[in-house]
Amino acid sequence: MLDILHRDAALVAVAKPPGLLVHRTVLDRRETEFAVQILRDQIGQPVHPVHRLDRGTSGVLVFALDRTAARFLSEAFAAQRVEKTYLAVVRGWPAERGTVDHPLKRQPDAAEWVDPRAQLLPQAAVTHWRRLATTELPIAGERHPTTRCALLELTPETGRRHQIRRHMKHAAHPILGDATYGKGPLNRAFAAHTGCARLLLHCARLVLPHPDGGALDLAAPLAGDFAALVRALGWQAAAQTAT
């Protein structure tokens, strides 16, 4: 069962847990559970994904309930008319505020056919961050006996694949728990010290146009290991300022 955040005649929004794929891909043939399938069975009607969250990312995930709403919402995401707010824990102490304006080479996923003759040129990509809290943990790194970590609010202007994860790596502040763009030894040491082994990226809020007019403000609170980590580090009040 998925936690339903909002449901009306046009769409349904859920809180996706980490580790759950939105839909089947050729790269994960052995997986048997997907958000599309679970939600379809849960509410007893077809659902249409209109955006994606990476498998390891938790938070607000929106589905349309008919093709007209699916077209409207997909176009809203593509046209950057959706305000997105994420929470992440990164290595290091970034500046209080910052922006990564760094084009990203297109990364088509397994479900997307791309003409092999086409050039996957870099696309404009912009992500803003605001530092919410910091800590220093007794985890030895390559150069220091401790590891600095920070809780960030992240607001991407664009929606490139893995944008936030790739941008934070580019800024030299990779997201903890990121097996693709982070540091494996640090991720393992952090998990052993904190008991939190997941990708520490969460879609906390989406503000999007509704097919029937007006705007819909959707929020998903932190849960599970991420919420426990935030409590253990005394970051609850700071995390709430992001939503």
N, C-alpha and C positions, 0 to 999 in steps of 0.2 A: 504493500500500500504506500502510495505517495502522499505527502502532506499537501493538501490543496490550499493554496493561498487565496485564490479568487476564481469564481466561475460565473459566467453569464451565458447568454445565448450565442455569443460570438467567439468566446475564447475561454481557456482555462489556464491558470498559472499554478505551478507546483514548486515546492522546494526540493530541488534535486540533491540527493546525497552524493558524496564523493564516491568514485569507483563505478558509477553507473553510466553506461553509454546511452546517448540519446536515441540512436537507432543502430541497426546492424551495419557493419562495414566489412570489407573483404580482409582487413587487417586483423579482425577479431572474430574469426570464423567459429571459434570454440565457445564464444559467449552465448548464453541462452536467455538472458534477461536484458531488456532495453526499456528506456522510459516510455517510448511510444507504445509498446506492447502492454506494459504494466498499466499505464493510464487508460488505454483503450478498454482493457478488461475491467478496470476499476469503475469507470463511469458508464460503460456499456454503449459506447459509440465511437466512431472513428475520430482520430485526432491528427492534426497536421503540424509538424514542427515548423517554426518560422525563424528560428535562430538556433545556435548551438552553444553548449558549454563543453569544454574539454572533459574527458572522462574523470580526471582527478579533481575538477572544480565543482564546488557545490553552489547552491543558491537558486535565484529566481530563474525559472525556465517556463517559457510561454508556448502554448499550442493553440492553433485556431481550430474551430469546430466545424467549419465549412470552407469550401474553396474560395468563396468571395472574401471572407475574413483572412484566409491564408495569404491571398494575393496582396491585400491591403497591408497586413502586418509585415510581410516579407519586404515589400517596397519601403515601408517606414524604416526598417532596419538598414536596408541597402542605402537609403537616402540620408542616413545619419540623423534621423528625427527621433531617435530614442536616447534618452539620457541614462547612462549606465554608471553605477557606483560599485566598486569592488573593494574588498578588504584583503590584504596580503601581509604576510610576515616575510621580511627580506633580510639578507645578510648585510651587516653594516648599518651605519647611521647616515642616511641621505640628508641633504639639506631639508629645511622645514617645508619648502615647496620647490617643485621642479617640474620640468617638462622634457619629455623625450620626443624630439621631432626627427624621426629617423625612418626613411623609407624601408620597406620590407619586401623582399622577393616573394612573389606569390607562392603559396604552398597549397596546391589543390589536394583535397583529401581523397580517400579511396573511393568515395561515392561519386566523385566528380570527374567526368571525362574531359580531358584537355587535348586538343590537337597537338601531337608531338612536334609539329612544325612551328608551333607558336612559341614565341619567346616569353618566358616568365619574367618580365621586367619588374624592377622594384616599384611598389606602389606607395603613395604617400601614407604615412601613419603617424599619429600624434597621441601621446598618452600624458596626462597630467597626474602628479601625485601631491599628496599632503601628508606630512609625517604626523602621526597621532601619538605615538609613544615609543620609548626605547628601553632596552635593557642590555645587560652584559652578563653572559653566562660562562660558567667555568668549563668551557669546551675548548680544548687546545686546537689551534689551527696550524697552518704551515709556518706562520711567522710570529704568532702571538699565543700566549697561554690562555687567553679568553676569546670569546666570540661575541661581537656586538650584533644585536638584532633590532629591528624596528617594525612597528605596525604602521602600515600605510593605507590611506584611502586613495584609490586609483580611479580616474575618470578618463576612459579612452574616448577620443573624438571619432576615431575610425574603428572599423571592425575587422581587421586583418586576422588571419588564422594565427593563433598563439600570440597575438600582438602583445599583451601585457607581459607574458613570460619572456618573449624575445626582447622586448624593450628593457625590462629590468636587468636582463643579462647584459645588454648593451651598456646600461648605466653602471655596470659593475656592482649591482645589488640584486643578485638572483634571488628568486623566491625559494624559500626553504621547502624541501620536499619535492622539488622539481627534478625528476630523474633525467629529463632531456636537456634542459638549459642550465641546471644548477651543478653543484659539486657533489659527487657521490660520497666521498669520505665525510664531508661536512653533514650531508643529509643523514647519513647513518649515525654519526656521533650525536646529532641533534635529536634524532628519534630515540636513541638509547638514553639520553639524558632526560628528555621530557615525556617520553612515552607516546609522542605524536609522530606518526610516520607518514601522514598524508601530504599531498600538495596543499600548501597553505594559501589557497586562493579561493575567494568566495564572492559570488555575485550577490551583494547585499540589497541592491535596489535597482529597479527599472521604472522609468517614467516614460510612457509611450502613448501615442495617439490611439484612441479607440475607434474601431470601425463605425460606431454609431455617433461619433462626435465627442469632443471633449478629450480629456487626458486621464489616464489610469496610472496611479502611483502604487507600485507593488514592492513589498519589502519581505525579505527572508532573514530571520535572525540566525546568528551562528548557532550551531548545534554540534553534538558529539565531541570528538577529539579537539576540534578547533575551539569550541566554546570552553572546554576544560582548560586548554592551554591559556586562553585569554584570562580566565579566572585565576589560574595559578600565577600568572605574571602580573596580576593586578591591573589589567588593561580594560576591565569591563566598561568603565565610564568613557574612556577614550574611544572604544569601539562604537559606542552608541552615538557619538557625535557624527559618525559617518552616515547615519541613516535617519 
